[in-house]
Amino acid sequence: METLGITLKKLRESRNLTITELAAKAGLGRGTIGDIETGKNKSTIATVDTLSKALSLNKKEREQIFASMLPKDIGKRLLGDHSDEFLDGLLELLKLVEVEEQKNILNLITEKVEYLSLKNGNYKQVEGLIKEVKEKINEL
């Protein structure tokens, strides 16, 4: 999975926009966007949401850019001593976006876990949980 910075830069360039032009459309500073693209700033969901709207991203592109915000070591963080704090923080972040976007983000995470469990050969261990999570997402 690409980093947020690489993903943002590719999406910006695919629309033939300079950093200055995107900054003007999004109402953000050039430095903010430059820092995100170079990895100096990790950004927030609200800023990424603003950028995704300024870029007029489609559903797939929005999923791609939000997925790029997930840490690569999310499994370790979820299993660590602070998993409740991490999950609470994730839930707070999800509250910042509309219900349909929440569903998209949660479905993307679930699909990734499902794929990795199949790849790693431990799907049977998580199959019931994945099914339960998918059902709860559909109830949102």
C-alpha positions as CSV (number, residue, x, y, z in Angstrom):
1,M,0.0,0.0,0.0
2,E,1.3,3.4,-0.9
3,T,1.7,6.2,1.6
4,L,-0.7,9.1,1.9
5,G,1.8,11.4,0.3
6,I,2.5,9.3,-2.8
7,T,-1.3,8.6,-3.2
8,L,-2.1,12.3,-2.9
9,K,0.6,13.3,-5.4
10,K,-0.5,10.8,-8.0
11,L,-4.1,11.9,-7.7
12,R,-3.2,15.6,-7.9
13,E,-0.9,15.0,-10.9
14,S,-3.6,12.8,-12.6
15,R,-5.7,16.0,-12.6
16,N,-2.9,18.1,-14.0
17,L,-2.9,20.3,-10.9
18,T,0.1,22.0,-9.2
19,I,0.4,22.1,-5.5
20,T,-0.5,25.8,-5.7
21,E,-3.7,25.1,-7.7
22,L,-4.8,22.3,-5.3
23,A,-4.1,24.5,-2.3
24,A,-6.3,27.2,-3.7
25,K,-9.1,24.8,-4.5
26,A,-8.9,23.2,-1.1
27,G,-8.4,26.4,0.9
28,L,-5.2,25.1,2.4
29,G,-1.6,26.3,2.4
30,R,0.9,25.2,-0.3
31,G,3.2,24.1,2.5
32,T,0.5,21.9,4.1
33,I,0.0,20.0,0.8
34,G,3.8,19.8,0.1
35,D,4.4,18.5,3.6
36,I,1.7,15.8,3.2
37,E,3.2,14.7,-0.2
38,T,6.7,14.5,1.2
39,G,5.6,12.7,4.4
40,K,6.6,15.6,6.7
41,N,3.0,15.9,7.8
42,K,0.7,12.9,8.3
43,S,-2.4,15.0,8.1
44,T,-5.9,14.5,9.5
45,I,-9.0,12.8,8.2
46,A,-10.7,16.3,7.9
47,T,-7.8,17.6,5.8
48,V,-7.8,14.6,3.6
49,D,-11.5,14.9,3.2
50,T,-11.1,18.5,2.2
51,L,-8.4,17.5,-0.4
52,S,-10.5,14.6,-1.7
53,K,-13.4,17.1,-2.3
54,A,-11.1,19.6,-4.0
55,L,-9.8,16.9,-6.3
56,S,-13.4,15.6,-7.0
57,L,-12.3,12.1,-6.2
58,N,-14.6,9.2,-7.1
59,K,-15.6,6.5,-4.6
60,K,-12.7,4.2,-5.4
61,E,-10.1,7.1,-5.2
62,R,-11.6,8.2,-1.9
63,E,-11.2,4.7,-0.5
64,Q,-7.7,4.6,-1.8
65,I,-6.6,7.9,-0.2
66,F,-8.3,7.1,3.2
67,A,-6.8,3.6,3.2
68,S,-3.4,5.0,2.7
69,M,-3.7,6.7,6.1
70,L,-3.9,3.4,7.9
71,P,-0.6,2.5,9.6
72,K,1.2,-0.5,8.2
73,D,1.5,-1.9,11.7
74,I,-2.2,-1.7,12.5
75,G,-2.3,-5.3,13.6
76,K,0.4,-4.8,16.2
77,R,-1.4,-1.7,17.4
78,L,-4.7,-3.4,17.7
79,L,-3.1,-6.3,19.7
80,G,-1.0,-4.1,21.9
81,D,-1.6,-2.8,25.4
82,H,-3.4,0.3,24.1
83,S,-5.9,-1.4,21.8
84,D,-8.9,0.1,23.5
85,E,-7.5,3.6,23.1
86,F,-6.6,3.0,19.5
87,L,-10.1,1.7,18.7
88,D,-11.7,4.6,20.5
89,G,-9.6,7.0,18.5
90,L,-10.5,5.2,15.3
91,L,-14.2,5.4,16.1
92,E,-13.9,9.2,16.8
93,L,-12.2,9.7,13.5
94,L,-15.0,7.8,11.7
95,K,-17.5,10.1,13.3
96,L,-16.0,13.0,11.2
97,V,-17.2,11.5,7.9
98,E,-20.7,10.7,6.6
99,V,-22.2,7.2,7.3
100,E,-21.7,6.0,3.7
101,E,-18.0,7.0,3.9
102,Q,-17.8,5.2,7.3
103,K,-19.2,2.1,5.6
104,N,-16.7,2.4,2.8
105,I,-13.7,2.7,5.2
106,L,-14.9,-0.2,7.4
107,N,-15.6,-2.4,4.4
108,L,-12.1,-1.6,3.0
109,I,-10.5,-2.6,6.3
110,T,-12.6,-5.7,6.5
111,E,-11.7,-6.7,3.0
112,K,-8.0,-6.1,3.7
113,V,-8.2,-8.3,6.8
114,E,-10.1,-11.0,4.9
115,Y,-7.5,-10.9,2.1
116,L,-4.5,-11.1,4.4
117,S,-6.1,-13.9,6.5
118,L,-6.6,-15.9,3.2
119,K,-3.1,-15.1,2.1
120,N,-1.6,-16.1,5.5
121,G,-3.7,-19.3,5.8
122,N,-5.6,-18.3,9.0
123,Y,-9.0,-17.4,7.4
124,K,-10.9,-20.1,9.3
125,Q,-9.8,-18.4,12.6
126,V,-11.4,-15.1,11.6
127,E,-14.2,-16.1,9.2
128,G,-17.0,-15.8,11.8
129,L,-15.7,-12.4,13.0
130,I,-15.4,-11.1,9.5
131,K,-19.0,-12.2,8.7
132,E,-20.3,-10.6,11.9
133,V,-18.4,-7.3,11.2
134,K,-19.8,-7.2,7.6
135,E,-23.4,-7.6,8.9
136,K,-22.9,-4.8,11.4
137,I,-21.5,-2.5,8.8
138,N,-24.6,-3.2,6.6
139,E,-26.8,-2.2,9.6
140,L,-25.2,1.3,9.8
